[in-house]
Amino acid sequence: MSYEKNLMKMKSMLKKAEPGSKPDTAPRTVKKAPAPDYEDEWLAEGLEKETNRYGTVYKKVVDYPEDYMHGNYQLTELTAALQKWRLAEEAHPLAPDPGKRLLFFDTETTGLKGTGTLIFLIGLIEQHGSGFRLTQYLLPGPAHEAAFLYATGLWERPVTLVMYNGKSFDLPQLATRWTMNRTVLPPLPEHDAIDLLHGSRRIWKDELESFKLPAVEETQLGFIREDDMPGHMAPIIYQDAVKNGRAGYLMPILKHNEDDILSLVTLYIRSTDLVLQEELSGTAVSQTNIGKWYKDLKSHSRATAVLERVIEEYGTQHPTTHFHFGFLLKKEKRIEEAIQAFGVCMTKSAGRERILAIEELAKLYEHQVKDCTKALQLSGIAIGLLARDRSLTKPFSLRMKDSFEKREMRLKRKLFPGQAQKPTK
């Protein structure tokens, strides 16, 4: 049966439940599909055959020694990274659950969305002995999808999956394919997810121009891909291999997936080093981003320590650090220091950040210092900047202008009670 016919057969098996009927969640037996005609060609390329109750799946297993280097990092540096998380006891999106198996996970699919999109390659790597073991599961065709999913063992117990854009893509795709086979497969447990794309955007915002994995690899991991297969070619090559048995063309797809997963390990090491480093590392931009990340997570002591180290090293060279530090100081009621921090932003920053810093200064002078004259002066400065600064978006300028004009009116009423007031032109 052809690839297209197998796919249409799978779709025809999906039936809507009748009203009032209870869903049948118990796995059913399924007729085991025969091995594909092109099996000899796939095995000749070094793939291993695995069979289970549902059919056939092919896989490639690679073991890496403990001194294996990917870019600038040894894979076994992961051990030290995990130990740092255990000692930190930090509630953080990059922190793994020490009680769960840690797997680095990536998929290749026949498309980007829709129930007709198949996952045809799942790669998993984990620590194995003193080194690492990569296992790549390859789907022989739609008739073997249940066997393919079952072989991964992702149904056995909850684990922690480390991915790149996995929360938005890989996990939803996996859940969809599991749902399509729910009548025969055991239920898929809810796995923990660590998404390194989200982490990379938090750490290197305003520092990296692109957050595509190859760009992050080159700038942060020292890994440059050679003769890499373009990702958009993978579905075409796979479909040809399924139709015509040309397994040799599959090998570049497996290599692309292998590089992706090895980069997940080293990117996790790099991210952990930056986020949990006790001494200053990285740039003023990345360390300020990390401090802000801790602040957003309500880990104020950790945020304070990071931002203080940046200020100690760079002084006023990076006013954004002072901007975020000002909010922490304000929360801690360190008013004079908060005024100093926002003052640095007022004189050294530009654009949106400068306006917001002036707003914070006006609030502090009005409500904490009780200096309405100074607060009024700051409001006037902000209104003037809003009128001249063309880098600001129109919605932001209008919103802030309205806010400062209302503040002006209120301050004038406090300073000059009984007099009719008009906003500054």
Secondary structure, DSSP 8 states (H G I E B T S, - for coil): --HHHHHHHHHHT-----TT-----S----------TTHHHHHHTT-EEEEETTEEEEEEEEEE-TT-EETTEETTHHHHHHHHHHHHT---TT---TTS-EEEEEEEESSSSSTT--EEEEEEEEEETTEEEEEEEE---GGGHHHHHHHTTTTSS--EEEESSIIIIIHHHHHHHHHHTTTTS------EEEEHHHHHHHHHTTT-S--SHHHHIIIII----SS---GGGHHHHHHHHHHH--GGGGHHHHHHHHHHHHHHHHHHHHHHHHHH-SS--S-HHHHHHHHHHHHHTT-HHHHHHHHHHHHHHHTTS-HHHHHHHHHHHHHTT-HHHHHHHHHHHHHH--HHHHHHHHHHHHHIIIIIS--HHHHHHHHHHHHHHHHH-TTS-HHHHHHHHHHHHHHHHHHHHHHSTTS------
